[in-house]
């Protein structure tokens, strides 16, 4: 079976929050985010846990 993957475009607060929530709901989910800026917004979503 293929691995489930969530691909996000943009690293703003809404995208990172959505990615974090999806990862909490499915810990085996592979999350990939594409962002043009050198930094993403992660403080609201506690992205550092993953």
N, CA, C and O atoms as a GROMACS GRO file, in nm:
protein
  200
    1UNK      N    1   0.084  -0.117   0.000
    1UNK     CA    2   0.000   0.000   0.000
    1UNK      C    3   0.089   0.124   0.000
    1UNK      O    4   0.192   0.127   0.067
    2UNK      N    5   0.048   0.226  -0.074
    2UNK     CA    6   0.125   0.350  -0.082
    2UNK      C    7   0.116   0.428   0.049
    2UNK      O    8   0.014   0.425   0.118
    3UNK      N    9   0.225   0.496   0.081
    3UNK     CA   10   0.229   0.577   0.201
    3UNK      C   11   0.145   0.704   0.179
    3UNK      O   12   0.153   0.768   0.074
    4UNK      N   13   0.065   0.739   0.280
    4UNK     CA   14  -0.015   0.861   0.269
    4UNK      C   15   0.075   0.982   0.287
    4UNK      O   16   0.165   0.982   0.371
    5UNK      N   17   0.049   1.085   0.207
    5UNK     CA   18   0.133   1.204   0.209
    5UNK      C   19   0.044   1.328   0.198
    5UNK      O   20  -0.051   1.331   0.119
    6UNK      N   21   0.076   1.428   0.278
    6UNK     CA   22   0.011   1.558   0.270
    6UNK      C   23   0.114   1.657   0.221
    6UNK      O   24   0.220   1.672   0.282
    7UNK      N   25   0.084   1.725   0.111
    7UNK     CA   26   0.176   1.823   0.056
    7UNK      C   27   0.111   1.960   0.070
    7UNK      O   28   0.001   1.984   0.022
    8UNK      N   29   0.183   2.051   0.138
    8UNK     CA   30   0.133   2.186   0.157
    8UNK      C   31   0.215   2.286   0.079
    8UNK      O   32   0.338   2.274   0.070
    9UNK      N   33   0.147   2.384   0.021
    9UNK     CA   34   0.214   2.490  -0.053
    9UNK      C   35   0.202   2.617   0.031
    9UNK      O   36   0.092   2.667   0.052
   10UNK      N   37   0.314   2.668   0.077
   10UNK     CA   38   0.314   2.788   0.160
   10UNK      C   39   0.332   2.751   0.307
   10UNK      O   40   0.274   2.654   0.356
   11UNK      N   41   0.412   2.830   0.375
   11UNK     CA   42   0.443   2.799   0.514
   11UNK      C   43   0.385   2.899   0.612
   11UNK      O   44   0.445   2.928   0.716
   12UNK      N   45   0.267   2.952   0.580
   12UNK     CA   46   0.206   3.048   0.672
   12UNK      C   47   0.138   2.976   0.788
   12UNK      O   48   0.141   2.853   0.795
   13UNK      N   49   0.080   3.050   0.877
   13UNK     CA   50   0.021   2.992   0.998
   13UNK      C   51  -0.088   2.890   0.968
   13UNK      O   52  -0.093   2.784   1.030
   14UNK      N   53  -0.175   2.920   0.874
   14UNK     CA   54  -0.286   2.829   0.843
   14UNK      C   55  -0.235   2.696   0.786
   14UNK      O   56  -0.284   2.590   0.824
   15UNK      N   57  -0.138   2.703   0.697
   15UNK     CA   58  -0.084   2.581   0.638
   15UNK      C   59  -0.011   2.494   0.738
   15UNK      O   60  -0.027   2.372   0.738
   16UNK      N   61   0.068   2.555   0.824
   16UNK     CA   62   0.142   2.479   0.924
   16UNK      C   63   0.049   2.423   1.031
   16UNK      O   64   0.071   2.313   1.080
   17UNK      N   65  -0.054   2.498   1.066
   17UNK     CA   66  -0.153   2.450   1.163
   17UNK      C   67  -0.227   2.328   1.107
   17UNK      O   68  -0.250   2.230   1.177
   18UNK      N   69  -0.264   2.336   0.980
   18UNK     CA   70  -0.332   2.224   0.915
   18UNK      C   71  -0.242   2.101   0.909
   18UNK      O   72  -0.287   1.990   0.936
   19UNK      N   73  -0.117   2.122   0.874
   19UNK     CA   74  -0.022   2.010   0.868
   19UNK      C   75  -0.004   1.946   1.005
   19UNK      O   76   0.000   1.824   1.016
   20UNK      N   77   0.008   2.027   1.110
   20UNK     CA   78   0.025   1.975   1.245
   20UNK      C   79  -0.098   1.896   1.289
   20UNK      O   80  -0.085   1.790   1.350
   21UNK      N   81  -0.215   1.948   1.259
   21UNK     CA   82  -0.340   1.878   1.296
   21UNK      C   83  -0.350   1.745   1.222
   21UNK      O   84  -0.388   1.644   1.281
   22UNK      N   85  -0.318   1.744   1.094
   22UNK     CA   86  -0.323   1.620   1.015
   22UNK      C   87  -0.225   1.517   1.072
   22UNK      O   88  -0.257   1.399   1.078
   23UNK      N   89  -0.108   1.562   1.112
   23UNK     CA   90  -0.007   1.471   1.169
   23UNK      C   91  -0.053   1.416   1.304
   23UNK      O   92  -0.026   1.300   1.336
   24UNK      N   93  -0.122   1.498   1.382
   24UNK     CA   94  -0.175   1.448   1.510
   24UNK      C   95  -0.283   1.342   1.486
   24UNK      O   96  -0.291   1.244   1.559
   25UNK      N   97  -0.364   1.363   1.385
   25UNK     CA   98  -0.471   1.268   1.356
   25UNK      C   99  -0.418   1.138   1.296
   25UNK      O  100  -0.475   1.031   1.316
   26UNK      N  101  -0.307   1.148   1.222
   26UNK     CA  102  -0.247   1.030   1.159
   26UNK      C  103  -0.095   1.039   1.172
   26UNK      O  104  -0.029   1.094   1.082
   27UNK      N  105  -0.038   0.987   1.280
   27UNK     CA  106   0.107   0.997   1.302
   27UNK      C  107   0.193   0.934   1.192
   27UNK      O  108   0.310   0.970   1.179
   28UNK      N  109   0.139   0.842   1.114
   28UNK     CA  110   0.215   0.780   1.006
   28UNK      C  111   0.216   0.863   0.878
   28UNK      O  112   0.285   0.829   0.782
   29UNK      N  113   0.139   0.971   0.876
   29UNK     CA  114   0.129   1.057   0.760
   29UNK      C  115   0.262   1.128   0.733
   29UNK      O  116   0.324   1.181   0.825
   30UNK      N  117   0.304   1.128   0.608
   30UNK     CA  118   0.423   1.203   0.570
   30UNK      C  119   0.379   1.343   0.530
   30UNK      O  120   0.292   1.359   0.444
   31UNK      N  121   0.437   1.444   0.592
   31UNK     CA  122   0.400   1.583   0.566
   31UNK      C  123   0.516   1.654   0.498
   31UNK      O  124   0.629   1.650   0.546
   32UNK      N  125   0.487   1.719   0.386
   32UNK     CA  126   0.586   1.796   0.311
   32UNK      C  127   0.528   1.935   0.288
   32UNK      O  128   0.415   1.948   0.243
   33UNK      N  129   0.607   2.039   0.318
   33UNK     CA  130   0.562   2.176   0.296
   33UNK      C  131   0.663   2.248   0.207
   33UNK      O  132   0.784   2.238   0.228
   34UNK      N  133   0.613   2.318   0.109
   34UNK     CA  134   0.697   2.398   0.020
   34UNK      C  135   0.675   2.546   0.051
   34UNK      O  136   0.561   2.593   0.056
   35UNK      N  137   0.784   2.618   0.072
   35UNK     CA  138   0.776   2.760   0.107
   35UNK      C  139   0.889   2.833   0.034
   35UNK      O  140   1.003   2.786   0.035
   36UNK      N  141   0.859   2.945  -0.027
   36UNK     CA  142   0.961   3.020  -0.101
   36UNK      C  143   1.053   3.100  -0.008
   36UNK      O  144   1.169   3.125  -0.043
   37UNK      N  145   1.004   3.141   0.108
   37UNK     CA  146   1.086   3.216   0.202
   37UNK      C  147   1.176   3.122   0.282
   37UNK      O  148   1.146   3.003   0.291
   38UNK      N  149   1.284   3.173   0.338
   38UNK     CA  150   1.376   3.084   0.411
   38UNK      C  151   1.321   3.032   0.544
   38UNK      O  152   1.377   2.938   0.600
   39UNK      N  153   1.213   3.090   0.595
   39UNK     CA  154   1.157   3.046   0.724
   39UNK      C  155   1.008   3.020   0.710
   39UNK      O  156   0.938   3.086   0.633
   40UNK      N  157   0.960   2.923   0.784
   40UNK     CA  158   0.817   2.895   0.789
   40UNK      C  159   0.761   2.947   0.920
   40UNK      O  160   0.835   2.975   1.015
   41UNK      N  161   0.631   2.959   0.926
   41UNK     CA  162   0.562   3.002   1.047
   41UNK      C  163   0.524   2.876   1.124
   41UNK      O  164   0.439   2.800   1.077
   42UNK      N  165   0.584   2.853   1.240
   42UNK     CA  166   0.556   2.729   1.312
   42UNK      C  167   0.518   2.749   1.457
   42UNK      O  168   0.480   2.652   1.522
   43UNK      N  169   0.527   2.868   1.510
   43UNK     CA  170   0.506   2.884   1.654
   43UNK      C  171   0.362   2.856   1.697
   43UNK      O  172   0.341   2.802   1.806
   44UNK      N  173   0.265   2.890   1.616
   44UNK     CA  174   0.125   2.866   1.653
   44UNK      C  175   0.091   2.718   1.652
   44UNK      O  176   0.017   2.671   1.738
   45UNK      N  177   0.144   2.644   1.555
   45UNK     CA  178   0.106   2.505   1.538
   45UNK      C  179   0.193   2.407   1.617
   45UNK      O  180   0.168   2.287   1.613
   46UNK      N  181   0.294   2.456   1.687
   46UNK     CA  182   0.386   2.371   1.762
   46UNK      C  183   0.450   2.268   1.670
   46UNK      O  184   0.470   2.153   1.709
   47UNK      N  185   0.482   2.310   1.549
   47UNK     CA  186   0.538   2.223   1.446
   47UNK      C  187   0.666   2.155   1.491
   47UNK      O  188   0.698   2.046   1.443
   48UNK      N  189   0.739   2.216   1.584
   48UNK     CA  190   0.866   2.161   1.630
   48UNK      C  191   0.852   2.022   1.690
   48UNK      O  192   0.951   1.948   1.695
   49UNK      N  193   0.734   1.984   1.735
   49UNK     CA  194   0.715   1.851   1.795
   49UNK      C  195   0.736   1.740   1.695
   49UNK      O  196   0.764   1.627   1.735
   50UNK      N  197   0.723   1.767   1.566
   50UNK     CA  198   0.730   1.663   1.466
   50UNK      C  199   0.862   1.670   1.398
   50UNK      O  200   0.889   1.591   1.308
   0.00000   0.00000   0.00000
